[in-house]
Amino acid sequence: MQAITGGVPVLLLGLDFGSTTSSALIAQASLSSHCVTGRMALNEPQVLFRGDPVFTPFKDETIDETAVRELIGTWLRQAGVQPQQLFSGGVIITGLAARRHNAQALAQLVGQLIGNALVTRADDGGLESWLAFMGSCSPLSRFHDQQPMLNLDIGGGTTNAAWGLAGNVQATGCHFIGARHVQFQPGTYQLTEISEFGQALLRFLGITKRPGQSLAPVEREAMLGWYIDALLAIVDGDQGFFASHALGRLTEQLPLQLPESRRAAALTFSGGVGELLYRHLQGEPLPDTTHYGDLGIDLALAIARQPRLVQDTTWLVPENRGRATVYGLTLHNTEISGSTLFLPQPDALPLKDLPIVARLPIDASERQLGDALSLALGSHEGACVQVLDGGQTPRLEAVRQLGARLSQALAVAAPPPQWPLVLLLESNIGKALGNYATNWGRNACNLIVIDEVRERSAHFINLGKPHQHIVPVAFYGVH
């Protein structure tokens, strides 16, 4: 067990709007430092509130923003939480919901409602896959630390795959394999709606059905058979399956690049279909035909009939199955800065959607720093540069020299005084580097140095408001 000191309780919120259902989770964690390493972290998380999953509210071709506003208000009231009490919050819009016309508008709406939302992104397949792994099988992966695991999070619109070892995700992918590409009148197979991908799949299979007509058993089996073949291709790393024809290329939103030298991965499942699968395998009854108005039950049963896919389900059962993404979002997506950050203008935070333009070593040259600043200045709202030291705290002289080179690069680049440049560091050197880079505050630039943040392969970063000299950090665009 970790030894921790100085714990301060904070509240975390996660919201997941998916193809079929939406859910909320509120947790409390201790914002505290490890007594040996001194690193700040969110420790001892406890779930305080689980909102009952509800059908994601759609209205015509869009997400019903009015209904979402009321839904979030209801969840917060049920939990007895005010938005200003939240240390961090996240929303992720997944699957078919992310492909609705107003998905980004919904993300902005949620950001307004909960104030400190760090993740307000839609259609980020890599992040969804990472979150699902962390929310479902990361404890199993850490316990069986020599056994690679591949988690398949199967929902209404997508299957998000993540390959990990010892609790660390090393590869992610996203494919349009899901239960809700065809929708039915519940209790029947009479079509009510077909997604764009669903239409392409039906054409590929030679099925000429439209809303109002019913899928025949042989047509349903053809669709399920294609889904099973595609899942097997993901598991086996068979990218040729998806590259060989137009439908396969359309299916593959984010290819899963499995490690070359890999042991066979054990399979776990999450998402709505994953939850149905485990319920069936454990002998629990499933709802009646098309109870949810889609192929979720049928797909779970089809997976259960494929030995290759369920061979590990007798000894690996994730704790959080149906709502793995929202668990991962709430409990794992927020990183914590160190307490010695360089933040001369605290009112500059929060900052959202900053691109990470470069990842540089601690001994980066002035030219490398200048090139990174040139890229950064192309982002008018600010940008981020990661400085990597391999987890080893550099000597003070190395920090001083880096600060001097950065100071020269900033003088040449001459960014606008209020333009934010964020440096992300792995080690506890934020205040020292910031002071050297700004010549102890004499150079006018909005430099923010956030230290003790673990490296994350991502494209964008969000920074929340400071809380007792600690800044919450969230990444997205994970690759």
N, C-alpha and C positions, 0 to 999 in steps of 0.2 A: 504494500500500500504506500502511496506517496505521502511524504511528510510535508505538510503545508502550513503556512503561517499567515496571520493577518487577513482572514477570510472576510469578504464583504459580499452579502447576498445580492444577486442581480437577477433580473427577469429576462427571459429570452422568448421570442415569439417566432413560430414558423407557420406559414400559410402555403398550401399546395392546391392550385386549381388545375385539375386534370381533365382528360377527355370525358370521363364518366362522372367522377365524384370530386368534391373539394373537402378539405379537412384542415383543422387547425390544431396546434399544439403549443402549450405554454409551459415552460420549465423554469426552475430556479437553480442557479449554480453559484458556487463560491468563487469570487474573484480573489485569487490568493497567489502567493509565491511559494515555490518549493524551497524548503529550508536549506537544501544543499546547493542547488544550482541557482536559486534566486529568480528563476524565470517566472513571470506571471502567466497564469492560465485560468481557464474556467474548470473548476474541479467539482466533484461530487454533484453532478446534475441530478435533479429530481423532477419528474413530470408532475406538474400541478393541475393541468387541465388538458383533456382531450375532447375537442369538439366532435360531436357525432358527424360522421361523413354524410354529406348531402349531395344530391345530384348537382353538378355544375350548372348554374343558371344560364341558359342560352335564350336568345330572342332573335328569331330569324337567322341571319348569318353572323351575328355578333354575340359577344358575352354581355349579359344583362348587367350593366354597371350599377344600376339602381338596386337590383337584388343583391349584388355583391356588397355594396355599401351597407345595406341592412344586415347582411349575413355577418360581416366582420363586427359590426356593432353588437349584434346578438352574442357572438362568441366572447367578446371582451366583457360584456355585462355578465354573462354566465360565469366567467372566470373571476369577476370582481377586480379587473385590472383597467387602469387608465393608460392611454398611449404614452403619456409622459413618464410613466414608471418603467418603461422598457429600456433595458440597456442596449439591446439589439433586436432587430426583427428582420425577417426575410420572407419574401414571397417568390414562388417559382410557378410559372405557368407552363404546363407540359402538354405533350401529345397534341391532339387535335385542337385543344383550347388555345395553344400557342399559335395556331395557324388561322385563327379567326381574325377578322379585319382590325379589330380594336384591342388586340392583346397588349400592345405597348401602352395604349391609353389606360387600360386596366392597371398595368404595372405602375403607372404614374399616379393613378387614383389611390392605390393601396399605399404608396409612398406618402401621399398627403394625409391619409387617415392615421397612419401609425408613426409618422414623423421620422423616426430614426431608422427606417428600413434600409438595410444594407444591400439586399439582393432584390432588385426589381427588374428582373430580366425574363424574357420569354424565349422559348425555342433554343435553349442552350443545351444541346444533347450531351456534351461532355460533362457539364456540371451536374445534370440530372443523374447520369450514370455514377459519378463519384458520390453524390449524396446518397443514392440508393444503396450502394455498397457499404458506406459508412453507417447508414441507418439500419441495415439488415444484418450483414454477416461480418462486420469488422471485428466484433468480439470473438467469433468463431475463428476468424483468420489469425488473430493474435494468439489464440490458444493453440491452434494447430499451425504453428509458425513455420513449419517446413513444407506445408501442403498448399500449393497455389490454389486459389479459388476463383471461379468465374460466376459472378452474380448476374442473373437475367431478370431485370425488372420489367415485367410485361403488363402493360396497361391497356387503355382503350385505343390509343393511337400509335404508340411506339414500344419497342423493346430496347431498353437501355442496358448495355452490357458493360461490365467492369471487371477486369482481371487484376487480382491483387495477391500479395504475399506478405505474411506477418503483419497484416492490418494496413498495409500501404498499397494504394491503387497505382498500378503501373501502366495500364492501358484502358481506354474507354472507347465505346462505340455506340451508335444509335441507328436503329432501323425502323422503318414504318411497318412494323408487325404488331398488330393489336386487335382487340376484340370489337372495336367500335367503328371500323371502316364500313361496315354494313350494320344498319339499325333496323329493328323489327318492332312490330306491335307486340308488347310483352305477352308471352304465352303462345305466340305463333311464330312462324317464319315469314310472315308477310312484311315485305320491305317498306320502311318509312323514309329512310334517308341513306344515301351512299356518298362517302367522302370521295375526294379527287383520286386518292390512291385506290380506294375500293373500286372505283370505276375502271381504273387501269388494270387492276387484278382480274376483274370479271371479263374484260376484253381479252386479256392474255389467256384466260381459261376457256374462252369461247362461250361465256354465259351471257345471254342477252336478256337480262331482267332489269326492270325499273321499279321505282316505288309504286306500291299498290299490288305488285305481283309477289308470289311466294317462291322462295328457293326450294327446289326439290332436294331430297336426301343426297342424290349423287352430286349435285352442285355444291352442297355444303361440304361434303367429303372432299371434293376437289379443292375448295378454298383451304380447308383445314390441312389437307395434305401438303399444299404449297407452303403454308406457314411452318409446318413441322420440318420440311426440307430446308427452309431458310434458317430455322433455329439450329438445326444440325450443322449447317454451313458455318454459322457463327461460332459454335462450340468447337468445330474442327479447324477453324482458321481458314476455311475454303473461300477466299475472296474471288476465285474464279466463278463461283456460283452467281455472284452479284454482278460481275463484270461481263458475263457472257451474253446478256440481252438487255433490252431497254428497261424492262420491268425491274430487273435486279439492280440496275444503276439507279432507278427511281427510288427503290427501297432503301438504299444505303445512304442515309443522311450523313453519317459520320462513320467511316470504316474503322473496324476494330483491328488494330495492328498488334497481334499477340507477340510477346517476346520470342526471339528466334530460338534461343536455347531454353526450352521450357519443359517442365514436367507436365504430365497430364493434369489439368485442373479439375478439382471437384466442383460440382455444380450446386448452386443455391438459387432460389427464386424469390422474387418479391413482386410488389404491385398487386393490383386487383386480381389478375389471373393467377399469380403466384399464390395468393391467399386461398383462392378456390382450390388450387391444386393440392396444397397441404391439407386442407380440410377433407378432401376426397381421400387422399392417401392414408389419413388417420381414421378413416371410417365414419366421418361426420356426414350427415345428409347435406346435399346441395339444394339450392332453391329449384323451383320448377322451370320448365322450358323457357328460355330467353327471359328469365325473370327481370334482368336488367336491361332488356331490349337490345341485346347484342349477342355476339358469339363467345362471350367470356366463359360461360359454363362449358360449352362445346370444346373450346380450345383447351381448357384445363383438362378435360377428360381425354382429349387427343394426346396431350403431352404425357399423361399418366400411362397411356398405352405404348409409349416409346421407351424401351428399356435403357437406351443410351442416355436419355435425358433425365431419368429418375433413379439411376443406379446409386446416387449418393444421398437420396432423400431419407433413407432409413437412419443415417447417423449424423446428418447435418440438417438441422432445422433452425433457421434464423429466429431470433426472438421477435423482431418487428417485421412482419411480412407485408400486409396490405398497405401499410402507411410508412414504408421504409423511407421514402423521399422526404416526407415532412419531418421524420425523426432526424435524418441526416442533416437537413437544413437547420433545424432548431438547435441541435446539440453539437454539431461538428463543423459548420461552415464558418463560424466566427473565430478568427484568430485574435490574440490579445497582444498589444504592443508591450514593450518594456516601460518602465517608469522614468527612464532617463532620456526620453525623446526630446528632440529639438523642435519647439513649437513657439516661435516668438509672437505669432499672431493666432491665438486660440480661436478667435472668431472666424478664421478661415475654414474651420470644419463645421459641419460635415462636407465632404467632397465625394461626388459620385461619378462613375463611368470614366475614370482616368485610364487611358491606355498605358500598359506597361511596354515602353518602347525599347528597352534594352536590359540585358542581364550582363553585368560586368564583374570581373574579378577585383579583388581589393587592390591589386597593383595596376589597375587600368591606367593607360597613358593619358596625357592631356588631349591627344588627338582622339582617342576612343571616347573620352568624356565629351569632347566637342561635337563629335559625330552624333552621340546620343542626344545632346542638347538640341542639335539641329532638327533631329526627328521629333523631339518633344515639342518644340515650338510650333510644329505643324498642327498641334492640338490646342485650339484657342482657349479651352476651359482648364488646361493644365495637363500634366503627364506624370508618369512614374518611371523610375529607374531602380532596378534591383542590383544591389552590390553583394556579391557572394564571397564568403570567406571559408567555405567548407566546414563550417561549424566550429572553427578554431578562432578564439578571440585574438585579433592581431595585436602586435606590439604597438605601443603608443607612437613610436616613430613612424610606423607604417600608416597609422591614422593621420598623423600630422602631415605626412607627405601627400596622402590622398586628398586631404583638405586643401592643401596648397594648390595642387593641380586642378581641383574642382573650382577653386576660387578664380584661377586664371581662365578656365573655360567659361565660367559664368561672366567674367568681365568681357570676354570676346563676344559671347552670345548676346549679352545685354538684354535679358528678358524684361518685359514690363514689370514694374514694382509689385503689382498685385497678382501677377500670374503665378499660380502655385506649381512648384516642382517638388515632388515627393521622392525621397530616397528611402528604400526599404533595405534594412540591414538584418543580418542573422544574429550578430553579436551585440553586446551591451555597450555600444560606443556612440549612440546617437547624439548626445549633447556635445561630446568632444568634437565629433566630425562636423556637426553643424556650426560650431563656433569657429573652427579652423576655416571652413569653407566660406563663411561670411566675414572673415577677419574680425571676429569677436563683435559682430553686429554692426560694423562700420559700412559694410556693403549692403545696399538696399536691394533685397530680393526676397520673395516669399518662399523661402526654402523650408521644407518640412522634412525632418528626418525621423523615421519611425524604426525603432530597433527591436530586436528579439522576436522577429517574425520569421517563422519557418518558411523556407523556399516552397513555392507552389507554382507549378507550370500552368500559367493562366495568361489571358490577354488583357484583362481589365481588373481594376481594384476600386473598392469603395471604402471610405473612411468615415466612421461615425463621430459623434461629438465626444470630447474628453469626459471621462468619468473618474474622478480622483487621480488625475494625471495618467490615466490609462485610456488608450484609444482602441475601439473595436475595429477590426479589419476584415473585409470579406473579399473574396476573389470570384470572378466568373470568367467564362470563356476558357474553361479548363481543357487542356489537351494533353 
